[in-house]
């Protein structure tokens, strides 16, 4: 069912705080993890609405820094209300804040690090949203709409639900560290640098990254691989200044045309990414991604072909991919008949496991310099980067998670899938703590439309994944996983 702009229901939340939201719970919550989580869902809805209300885009050119600071303070208060110690908003080198807290467990219990991020993608065209992006609303399809509901403010609420359910059913059987990042979407590496400078802070026996999602709503899935990412800005200069296109056009080197031709060199006629010297023919071995499902998930217009060769899974999980994120050029409205002297573009390169992002950037830069026409001047600036990641799905933590997901999803077996997106922190944590197991779960299934307009979360996914995380923590500690 499609979300309709008619009769949206605004989710209440203005009067609820993490410290006082217990009023939403019944005096005697139902027995068992699943029953407790179900009883906590109204509170979770209110808290997520409060958190979504912060316009926490970690780019001060778009939104005031106070929005991210407010979200960080909210997260810190929530952790303190749950009994966390050493709660702090960490000032990271990129000028943002990541929130840390520690909840001690029983003597000798393993330590689990839970990760989420409170910063969000920009809302894009706010007028294209069916309801205001920073006002969480419930649609007639039952989904909760708003920027960050799935990616990844909902991930933090998932952690809270799991811990509350455990506390209500015998206690949290492990020591828990929580880190909630403030600049994941910007890729500025602030938390990675902070972790490298304070290597003991996030040390844990296993790490749960709550920033991915099920392959399909209702299908329990862990993410086994992530592509790395690089974002570069390309600037092309050809003239000292713009020229009249009637007087000079045809002979004067047009910087915008040169940029377009340079960008076009990054794909072949089939649509595959091509960068001189970079391997592009890898194959994905694992859960498949049927083309018709992908077309539906991506909302591809009827009759429009998918670019590239190989399977969809090959293209989105196992191979590098170039995307032009934006171009600086005159808008159509108000454009003058001029030959452009300068043009600039932002380009993203996704790098699959097995490739080194730094080497890929070097090859991309060399390719752009070699393919710019007319000997135009070209400059490439690296804006951010992160390495790809691959998990060991045979580890004990994955066995415990498979059991937990099977219970939370009524007997369905855990699936493993790749994800074309990037979480740069994963590789930093893997390098700092090579003995730690890293699991990737979350709420960003395809219908969530993360990074797009009308982002949403399915509350049933939030409920089931919270149950699964609680059962995982119990199983991982060695206790029986009673739902």
NORJOSUL-V190404 format. One record per run of one state. SS is the DSSP state (helix for helix, strand for strand, loop for the rest). FROM is the first residue (numbers start at 0). LEN is the number of residues. If there is no record, write none. Layout:
[[SS;FROM;LEN] [SS;FROM;LEN]]
//
This chain:
[[loop;0;8] [strand;8;2] [loop;10;10] [helix;20;4] [loop;24;8] [helix;32;20] [loop;52;12] [helix;64;17] [loop;81;3] [strand;84;7] [loop;91;5] [strand;96;7] [loop;103;7] [strand;110;7] [loop;117;8] [helix;125;3] [loop;128;8] [strand;136;2] [loop;138;5] [strand;143;2] [loop;145;7] [helix;152;15] [loop;167;7] [strand;174;7] [loop;181;8] [helix;189;8] [loop;197;8] [strand;205;4] [loop;209;6] [strand;215;1] [loop;216;2] [strand;218;1] [loop;219;1] [strand;220;6] [loop;226;1] [strand;227;10] [loop;237;5] [strand;242;2] [helix;244;4] [loop;248;6] [helix;254;10] [loop;264;2] [strand;266;1] [loop;267;5] [strand;272;1] [loop;273;17] [helix;290;8] [loop;298;13] [helix;311;7] [loop;318;2] [strand;320;8] [loop;328;9] [strand;337;2] [loop;339;2] [strand;341;10] [loop;351;5] [helix;356;15] [loop;371;1] [helix;372;3] [loop;375;1] [strand;376;10] [loop;386;2] [strand;388;2] [loop;390;5] [helix;395;13] [loop;408;6] [strand;414;5] [loop;419;5] [helix;424;8] [loop;432;4] [strand;436;4] [loop;440;5] [helix;445;3] [loop;448;7] [strand;455;2] [loop;457;1] [helix;458;19] [loop;477;6]]
//
